[in-house]
Amino acid sequence: MKINIILAGVGGQGILSIAAILDTAALQQNLYVKQSEIHGMSQRGGAVESHVRISDQAIFSDLIPSGKADLIIALEPMELLRYLPFLKQDGWLVTDANPFENIENYPDLKSVLNEIKTHRNHKIINALKSAKDLGNSKVANMVLLGAASSLLPLSDEVILKAIQTLFISKGEHVAELNIEAFLKGKNLSQTNKAL
């Protein structure tokens, strides 16, 4: 078993929190994991990406080659398009429907989403709205992780434990909110409430 995951978004959206949860969950499930990350002026809304590779055998590189990503999870739809060359032919795309318009000439959102929809295996989730419904837009990343969880070789039990581990230092309420967001995203994906 091996899965190559690219996480994409902009600074402040929680890409590295998703990576930390995947890493922790994989280790709890006695799997090998390698991760790399690139921060592009992340404090100013610049691009952030992380490569996460999980396997039941040793992994020798933390970078995913072009055409080898099984899954791209993006917290911003235009950022997802940036990484399409990495996607393997039958790979999956999971993205939030909401743009983070940090540039003047952000492309037409409908065109961006239509391009994503040309790929057979895609899920477009209104993660930001779901997070706001829970009372905190910052948990949109956990909504997306929940929506993508059925595509991961990790049990819900280890993912939930990893979320608890990562956020408990910020208080029980924060940990519970992130768990609730993950479960909401999982439910949205299972009930076909993706866009």
N, C-alpha and C positions, 0 to 999 in steps of 0.2 A: 504494500500500500504506500502510495506517495501522493501528496497534493501540493501544488504550487499556487500560492495566493498572493495577489497584488492588492494592496490597500492604497486608495488614492483620495486626496481631498486637499483642503487648504489649511493653513495654520489655525489652530484653535478648534477644529471640528472633532478631535478625538481619535484620529487615525492611530496614534501610538498607544492609546488605551486599548483599542481593539487588538493591536499586535501583542501587547502584554498579556491580554486575556487568552489569546490563542496559544501563545508560548507556554503560559502557566498550565492551561488545560492539557496541552499535548504532553507536557512533562508529567502531569498527574496521571495520564493514561499510559505512561511508560513508553512514549514515542520519542523519536529523535526530532529536534527542531533546530532550524537556523533562521536567523532574521537579520535583515539589513534595513536601514532607513536613510532617507535623504530629506533634509529640511531646506526648503528654498525660502528664505526670509519669512519663516513661519509666523513670526510675531506680527507680520504685516499682511497676512492673508496670502502669503506665497504658497506655492505647491509643496505638498508633503506626500511622500510615498514610502511604503514599506513593503518589502518582499518577505513573505513568511513561507517557509518550506517545512512540511511535516511528513515524516516517513516512519515505517517500522524497521528501516535499515539505516545505516550511517549515511549522512549527507555531507558532501565535501565542499559545496559552495553555497553561499547565502544568497547569490543573485540568480534570478530566474531568466533563462535565455529567451529570446524572441520566439514566439510560437509555442511556448511550453507552459503558460499559465492556465491552470484548470479553472480558476475563479478570479474575477476582479470585483472587489467591493469598493464602491465609490460613494463618498458623502456629498458629491457634487457631480452632476451629469457631464459637464464639459471635461472635467478631469478624467472621467472614465474614458472618454474618446481618445485622450492622450495616450492611453496604454493599450489600445486595441491591437497594435502589432505584437504584443506579448501573448495574446489569447490564442490557445490552441483551437483547432477547428470545431470541436464539440464542447468548448469551454462555456462557462456561465458568466453572465454579467448581472450584478446586483447594484442598484444605485438609488439614491434619493431622487425624487422628482424635482426638488427645489434647487434653483441655482444659487451660487454664491457669487454675485456679480461684483467682482473686485477689479474689473477692467472696464474702460469706457466702451469698447467695441465688443462686448459680450455677444456671441452669436444668438440668433433667434432660438429661444428655448424649444419651440415646437420642432424646429429642424434638428436640434440636438437629440431630442427624445425620439424623433422618427428614425434617426440614424441608429440609435440603440435598438430600436424595435426591429430593425432589419436582421438582427441576430436572433436565431431561433430560440436560444436558451438565454432568456433575460427576465429579470424581475425589476420593475420600477415601482418603488414604494414611496408613499408620502410620509417619510420618516419624520420630517420636521413637524408636520401637523400632529402626528401621533405623539411626538414628544411634548408638544405644547399642550395637547389634551391631558397629558399626565402632569402638567404644571411646570415643566422645565425643558426648554428647547435644547439644553446641553446633552440630553440623553438620546438624541436622534441617532448617534453612533450605535447605541445598544439596540435600538429598534432595527437598524439595518443588520446588525450582527444576528439578531433573532431571525430576521427574514432569510438570511443566508445559512442558518444553522443546519438545515436539512441537507445541505450540500457538503458539509464538513464531516470528516471521519472521527468526530469527537462526540461523546455522549452529552446530552443536555446536563446531566448531573455534574460532569467535570467542568463544563462551561459555567454553570451557575456557581459552583464552588470557586472558580477562578475570579468571577465578577465580585463575589463576596470578599475574597482575599484582597483584590486590588483596591476596592472602595471602602472597606471597613474603617480604615484610618481616618476617613473623612466623616465618619459617623454612621450609625445604623440606618438612619433615614436615607442617606445618600446611597448606601449599598442596596437597600430595599427598592429605591426608586429605579436604579439601574437594572436590577433583576426584573422589576415590573416592565420596564421598557423592552428588555430582551424578550420576555414572554409575549408582550403585545406584538412585536415584530414577527415572532414565530407564528402567532395566531393569524396575523394579516396574510402571511405567506401561505399558510395552510388553507385559509378560507377563500383564496383567490381574490383578495381585495387589493391586489397590486394593480397599477394603472395599465 
